[in-house]
Amino acid sequence: MRSLVVRLDSFGDVLLAGPAVRAVAARSSHVTLLCGPRGADAARLLPGVDEVLVWEAPWEGFDPPPVSPADIDGLVGRLRAGAYDTALVLTSFHQSPLPTALLLRLAGVGRIGADSVDHPGRLLDVRHRRPEGRHEAEAALDTAAAMGFPPPPGDDGRLRVLPPPDTGSLTGHGPYVVLHPGASAPARAWSPHRCAEAVELLADAGHRVVVTGGPEETGLTRRVSGDLAVDLGGRTSPRTLAGVLRMADVVISANTGPAHLAAAVGTPVVSLFAPVVPAGRWAPYGVPVILLGDQSAPCAGTRALTCPVPGHPCLDEVTGQDVVRAVHKLIQERQS
C-alpha cells in the first residue's frame, strides 16, 4: 500500500508527526510525506519516510503565498502521479484539514482521513475528533490509529529522528548544556539579556555552555555567548544540530523547533514556554521537562506572534538563576 502523510506547517510540527508516520510506515510499502518548506528539513530526519514532497500551501505559515491555479494544478498532478491508496492529513487543533483533503480528492487518493471539527462532506472517509487538550503528538497518533494505522509493536510513541552524526568537533570535549535563544515568533522568545545572564550563571556554576541558532540568528547567538560559551550560530545543519542536542546534558529552549528536536534525540529540556499556545499540547514530548514561564499570563491562548503584554512578563520574569536550578534538577534526575 502506498501511503501519503501530510503535515504542511513548521519544523517542530513535522517532528511531532513522527510517531504517526512510523505507524503508517509499519503497514505501508511506501510512505511519502507532503510538507511545507519550513518543515522539509524535519521530514528528511524522520524514520519511515521514503519520499518527501515539498509544497507551500496558501493557507499555512506567517506569510502564505497567493492562490495560484497553476500551482494547485501542479500539486494535484504530482499527487495523482503518486497513485496513493490512502492519505493521513495531520493538522494542529486550530487548523482545518479540509483544503488539503479537497486537493487529495481531486488527485484521486483512494482513502483520506483527518482530525476535523468541521463537517467534511465527501472530503474525508475517516473523520476523527481529538479529545480536548490532547498533546499534538498523541493526537496525530490517535488519528493514524483511526485510519487503521496503530502504533507498531514495541514502538514507544516518542519522537525520533534518524541517527545524527558525531559533532564533537563542533562542541569540543566534555559535558555541556545547550542554550537555544531564538524562537519562531517573538512572543515565544526569552529576551537576549536573560539568555546572556543564564550563560554567565551556568558558566559560574561550572557548566560548559553551547549556544545554537540558525544562519539568521548569528548576531543573537554572538551576543548571548559573549566570551563564555561555544557559539554555534549558523554553523549547524538540522542533522548536525540533532547531534549537538543529543550529546547535551540538558537543552534550554523556548517553544520552537529545536526543543522538539531535543526531545526527538532523548535529551531533557528546560522549556521557556510562553502560554500563547497551551503547554499541554505543545511542550517537548516524551522526555523529562521543566516548564518555566507564567502559564496563566494575560497572553495565554492568544496564539500571538508578538507579545501583547508590555514587558513580556510571562517569560522575562524567569531569571537566569531559575534556569540554573532547573538544569541542575534535570541533571540530578538523569544521574539518579
C-alpha positions in Angstrom: 0.0 0.0 0.0 1.3 3.4 -1.0 0.5 6.0 1.7 0.7 9.7 2.0 1.1 11.7 5.2 0.5 15.4 5.1 1.9 18.0 7.6 2.2 21.4 6.0 3.5 23.7 8.7 6.8 24.1 10.6 9.9 22.1 11.6 8.7 21.2 15.1 5.2 20.3 13.9 6.6 17.8 11.4 8.8 16.3 14.2 5.6 15.9 16.3 4.1 13.9 13.4 7.0 11.4 13.6 5.3 8.7 15.7 2.2 8.8 13.5 4.5 8.5 10.4 6.1 5.4 11.9 2.7 3.9 12.5 1.7 4.4 8.8 5.1 3.1 7.6 4.6 -0.2 9.6 1.6 -1.0 7.4 2.7 0.5 4.1 5.0 -0.4 1.3 5.9 3.2 0.6 5.4 6.4 2.6 5.5 9.9 1.1 5.5 12.9 3.4 4.0 16.1 1.9 5.2 19.1 3.8 5.8 22.8 3.5 9.2 24.5 3.1 9.6 25.2 6.8 9.1 21.5 7.6 11.1 19.9 4.9 14.3 19.5 6.8 12.5 17.8 9.7 10.7 15.5 7.2 14.0 14.3 6.0 15.0 13.3 9.5 12.1 11.1 10.2 12.3 7.3 10.2 9.8 5.6 7.9 9.7 8.3 5.3 10.6 7.1 1.8 10.0 10.3 -0.1 9.5 14.0 0.7 7.3 16.3 -1.4 7.5 20.0 -0.6 4.7 22.4 -1.4 3.9 25.8 0.2 0.2 25.9 0.9 -1.6 29.3 0.6 -3.4 28.6 4.0 -0.3 27.9 6.1 2.5 29.9 7.6 3.1 33.5 8.7 3.3 34.8 5.1 1.5 32.3 2.8 1.8 32.6 -1.0 -1.1 33.7 -3.2 -3.5 31.2 -4.5 -2.3 30.1 -8.0 -4.4 27.8 -10.2 -1.2 26.7 -11.9 0.5 25.8 -8.6 -2.6 24.0 -7.4 -2.9 22.0 -10.7 0.8 21.2 -10.4 0.4 19.7 -6.9 -2.7 17.7 -7.9 -0.7 16.3 -10.9 2.2 15.3 -8.6 -0.2 13.6 -6.2 -2.1 11.8 -8.9 1.2 10.5 -10.3 2.0 9.1 -6.8 -1.0 6.8 -7.1 -1.6 6.9 -3.3 -4.0 4.4 -1.8 -4.5 6.3 1.4 -3.7 9.7 2.9 -3.5 10.9 6.5 -3.8 14.6 6.9 -2.3 15.9 10.1 -3.1 19.4 11.4 -2.9 21.3 14.7 -6.0 21.7 16.8 -6.7 25.2 15.3 -6.2 24.2 11.6 -8.6 22.7 9.1 -7.6 19.7 7.1 -10.3 20.3 4.5 -8.5 22.4 1.9 -5.8 19.7 1.8 -8.4 17.0 1.6 -10.1 18.6 -1.3 -6.9 18.6 -3.3 -6.3 15.0 -2.4 -9.8 14.1 -3.5 -9.1 15.8 -6.9 -5.9 13.9 -7.1 -7.8 10.6 -6.8 -6.4 9.4 -3.5 -8.5 6.4 -2.5 -9.0 6.9 1.2 -8.5 10.1 3.2 -8.6 10.7 7.0 -8.0 13.6 9.3 -9.0 15.1 12.6 -11.7 17.7 11.8 -14.1 19.7 13.9 -15.8 20.9 10.6 -18.3 18.8 8.7 -16.3 17.3 5.9 -19.0 16.3 3.4 -17.4 13.9 1.0 -13.8 15.1 1.6 -13.0 12.7 4.4 -13.5 8.9 4.6 -12.4 8.9 8.2 -13.2 11.9 10.4 -11.5 11.7 13.8 -12.2 14.0 16.7 -9.4 14.5 19.2 -10.1 14.6 22.9 -9.8 18.1 24.4 -6.3 19.1 25.4 -4.6 16.1 23.7 -0.9 16.6 23.0 -0.2 17.2 19.3 2.0 14.1 19.1 -0.7 11.9 20.7 -3.5 13.5 18.6 -1.6 12.6 15.4 -1.1 9.0 16.7 -4.8 8.8 17.5 -5.8 10.0 14.0 -3.4 7.4 12.4 -5.0 4.7 14.6 -8.5 5.7 13.5 -7.2 5.3 9.9 -6.1 1.7 10.6 -2.5 2.5 11.5 -2.0 1.6 15.2 1.5 2.1 16.7 3.7 -0.9 15.7 4.6 -3.4 18.4 7.5 -2.2 20.5 7.2 1.4 19.4 7.1 3.7 22.5 5.4 6.5 20.6 8.1 9.0 21.4 9.6 11.4 18.9 12.6 10.0 17.0 14.9 11.0 14.2 17.5 9.1 12.1 20.8 8.7 13.9 22.7 12.0 13.8 26.4 12.4 13.1 29.1 12.8 15.7 29.5 16.5 16.5 32.4 16.5 18.9 34.5 18.6 16.5 31.9 21.4 16.9 31.2 21.2 20.6 34.6 20.2 22.0 35.2 17.6 24.6 33.4 17.2 28.0 29.8 17.6 29.2 27.8 20.6 28.2 24.4 22.2 28.2 22.8 23.8 25.2 21.0 27.1 25.2 19.0 27.9 22.1 18.0 31.6 22.4 15.9 32.0 19.2 12.2 31.3 18.5 9.9 31.2 15.5 7.9 34.1 16.9 9.0 37.0 19.2 6.2 36.2 21.7 7.8 32.8 22.3 11.4 34.1 22.9 13.2 34.7 26.1 14.9 38.1 25.9 18.6 38.2 24.9 19.7 39.8 28.1 18.1 36.9 30.1 19.8 34.4 27.8 23.1 36.1 28.4 22.5 36.1 32.1 21.8 32.4 32.1 25.0 31.7 30.1 27.0 33.7 32.7 25.4 31.9 35.7 25.7 28.5 34.1 29.4 29.1 33.4 29.9 30.3 37.0 28.3 27.0 38.2 30.9 25.1 36.2 29.0 24.2 33.1 30.3 24.3 29.6 27.6 26.1 27.5 27.0 25.7 23.8 24.7 28.3 22.1 22.9 27.3 18.9 21.0 29.2 16.3 20.2 29.4 12.6 22.1 31.4 9.9 19.8 34.4 10.5 20.5 34.3 14.3 24.2 34.8 14.4 24.0 38.2 15.9 21.8 36.9 18.6 24.0 33.9 19.4 27.1 36.1 19.4 25.5 38.4 21.9 24.3 35.6 24.1 27.5 33.6 24.0 29.9 36.5 24.9 33.3 35.1 25.8 31.8 32.3 27.9 30.1 29.9 25.5 30.7 28.0 22.3 28.9 29.9 19.7 27.4 27.6 17.0 25.1 30.2 15.5 24.8 29.4 11.8 27.2 26.5 12.0 24.8 23.5 12.1 22.5 21.8 9.7 19.4 20.2 11.1 21.3 16.8 11.2 24.3 18.2 13.0 22.1 20.2 15.3 20.5 16.9 16.2 23.9 15.6 17.1 24.7 18.6 19.2 21.5 18.3 21.1 21.8 14.5 21.5 25.1 14.8 23.4 24.0 17.7 25.7 23.1 17.0 29.3 20.2 19.4 29.1 18.8 21.7 26.4 17.3 25.1 27.3 14.9 26.4 24.7 11.7 28.3 24.0 8.8 26.6 22.4 10.4 26.2 19.0 11.7 23.5 16.7 15.0 22.7 18.5 13.0 22.0 21.7 11.2 19.2 19.8 14.4 18.1 18.2 16.0 17.7 21.6 13.0 15.6 22.6 13.5 13.5 19.5 17.1 12.7 20.5 16.2 11.9 24.1 17.6 15.0 25.8 15.9 16.6 28.8 14.6 20.1 28.2 14.2 23.3 30.3 11.3 24.7 28.4 10.9 28.5 28.5 7.3 28.3 27.4 5.2 31.3 26.6 1.5 30.4 27.1 0.3 31.9 23.8 -0.4 28.2 22.9 -1.2 25.6 25.5 1.8 23.7 27.0 -0.3 20.6 27.4 -0.5 20.4 23.6 3.0 21.7 22.6 5.5 21.1 25.4 8.5 18.9 24.5 7.2 15.3 24.3 8.4 12.1 25.9 11.5 13.4 27.8 12.0 15.0 31.2 10.9 18.6 31.0 10.8 21.5 33.4 8.4 24.2 32.3 9.3 27.8 33.1 7.1 30.8 32.4 3.8 32.0 33.8 1.2 29.8 32.1 -1.7 31.9 33.4 -0.4 35.2 32.0 -2.8 37.5 30.1 -1.4 36.3 26.7 -2.5 32.7 27.4 -4.2 31.1 24.4 -3.9 34.1 22.2 -1.6 32.5 19.6 0.0 35.9 19.4 3.2 36.2 17.3 4.3 39.4 19.2 3.7 39.6 22.9 0.6 41.7 23.6 1.6 42.4 27.2 4.2 45.2 27.9 7.4 43.8 29.2 6.8 40.3 28.1 6.3 39.2 31.7 5.3 35.6 31.1 8.9 34.8 30.2 11.1 37.7 31.2 10.1 37.3 34.9 12.0 34.0 34.6 15.6 34.6 35.7 18.9 33.1 34.8 19.0 31.6 38.3 15.7 29.9 37.7 17.2 28.2 34.6 20.3 27.1 36.5 18.2 25.5 39.2 16.1 23.7 36.5 19.3 22.5 34.7 20.7 21.1 38.0 17.4 19.3 38.8 17.3 17.6 35.4 20.9 16.6 35.5 20.4 15.1 39.0 17.4 13.2 37.9 19.3 11.9 34.9 22.1 10.7 37.0 19.9 9.0 39.7 
